[in-house]
């Protein structure tokens, strides 16, 4: 559960990034760093105790609510074109695949279970007919097949022997 203060901080960052994007002050080519965000809010809102992990949490919260907050290795910006979106999505996907590869290296079955849950969750949201969609997963995980029983809605991960 997010506090009212957290939601206020998130909304303030959202509005600031949108305004800066409209003015051309902050773009994918000129993103604002986490350090600059913290410095700005220390001045404007001295009672807010923001940190780098706190800014990442706010950005993740905003993205999960549908806000188009972009990022690159230099900072954050509000996405205003498809190229901004593509770069940000590629960066996020790369992180997800890297994390899945790490989990796979430690425990293949656990990784397959995570991928299965993700596929089912997001497929159901994107495709109400519940047809499985293909998305990029580590090659090492692709030898697992997702099975969903329509009779009792049991979900399991099993190794594909083909």
HUURMO-V482246 format. One record per residue. RES is the residue in one small letter. PHI is phi as a letter, one per 30 degrees, with the letter a starting at -180 (none if undefined). D_FIRST is the distance of its C-alpha to the first C-alpha in whole Angstrom. Layout:
res=[RES:RES]
phi=[PHI:PHI]
d_first=[D_FIRST:D_FIRST]
This chain:
res=[x:x:x:x:x:x:x:x:x:x:x:x:x:x:x:x:x:x:x:x:x:x:x:x:x:x:x:x:x:x:x:x:x:x:x:x:x:x:x:x:x:x:x:x:x:x:x:x:x:x:x:x:x:x:x:x:x:x:x:x:x:x:x:x:x:x:x:x:x:x:x:x:x:x:x:x:x:x:x:x:x:x:x:x:x:x:x:x:x:x:x:x:x:x:x:x:x:x:x:x:x:x:x:x:x:x:x:x:x:x:x:x:x:x:x:x:x:x:x:x:x:x:x:x:x:x:x:x:x:x:x:x:x:x:x:x:x:x:x:x:x:x:x:x:x:x:x:x:x:x:x:x:x:x:x:x:x:x:x:x:x:x]
phi=[none:c:d:d:d:d:d:d:d:d:d:d:d:e:d:d:d:d:d:d:d:d:d:i:d:b:b:d:d:b:d:c:d:e:e:d:d:d:d:d:d:d:d:d:b:e:d:d:c:c:b:e:d:d:d:d:d:d:d:d:e:d:d:d:c:j:d:c:d:c:a:b:d:c:k:c:a:c:d:c:b:d:d:d:d:d:d:d:d:d:d:d:d:d:d:d:d:d:d:d:d:d:d:d:d:d:a:e:d:d:d:d:d:d:d:d:d:d:d:d:e:d:d:d:d:d:b:e:d:i:d:d:c:c:b:d:b:e:e:d:d:d:d:c:c:c:c:b:d:d:d:b:h:d:c:b:c:b:d:d:d:d]
d_first=[0:4:7:10:12:10:10:14:15:14:16:19:19:19:22:24:24:25:28:29:29:31:33:34:33:30:31:31:34:33:29:27:27:24:26:27:24:23:26:26:23:24:27:25:22:24:21:18:18:18:19:20:17:15:17:16:13:13:16:14:11:14:16:14:14:18:19:22:21:24:25:28:29:30:26:24:26:25:27:30:32:32:33:30:28:30:30:26:26:29:27:24:26:28:25:24:28:28:25:27:30:29:27:30:33:31:31:32:31:27:27:29:26:24:26:26:23:22:25:25:21:22:26:24:22:25:28:28:31:29:32:31:31:32:30:31:30:32:36:36:33:35:37:35:35:32:33:32:34:34:35:32:30:30:29:30:32:35:38:40:43:45]
